[in-house]
Amino acid sequence: GGVAVIAPPGRYRFTELEEGALFDEFKQLGGTTIEVVTGSHSPDQFGEYAEKARRYGFRASRGTDFHAPGEARVDFSALPPLPSNLTPVWKDWF
């Protein structure tokens, strides 16, 4: 019942071509979700991965990489919500 999520894609050191190949194959193999908002992404990357989620038809997740106060670049409560025009991975869970 789990969902495979590429998380957080901005931490991987791929060229644009390599990342596109990863997303294409992930989708071809049934992958549905990428992490968009996370403490590992910069604010610019929030927008970048929101656009990629829309382009590929992926659902979006919001994660923290939070392990302890002061350990992550951004505390969980400081992260913005997912953009409203994305479908969250948890849409059908409730």
C-alpha positions, 0 to 999 in steps of 0.5 A: 500500500506504499507509494514510491516517491522521488525525494528530494530530487533537488539533492541529486547531482543530475544534469537536466537530461539525466533528471529527465531520464530518471523522471521518464523511467520512474513514470514508465515504471508506475511512479506517481509522486515527487517531493516538491517542498522539503527542507532540502530544497531552496525556495527556487527549487520549490517552484522548479519541482512544482513545475516538473510535477505538473509537466510529468503529471506527478502528484506532489509530496511535502517533506522535511528531512527533519530529525531534530531542532536545528539540524535541518536547514529549515524547520518543518513549521517554516516550510510553505504548503504545497502549491494549490495547483498540485495534487498532493500524494495524500489526496485519496488517503482520507 
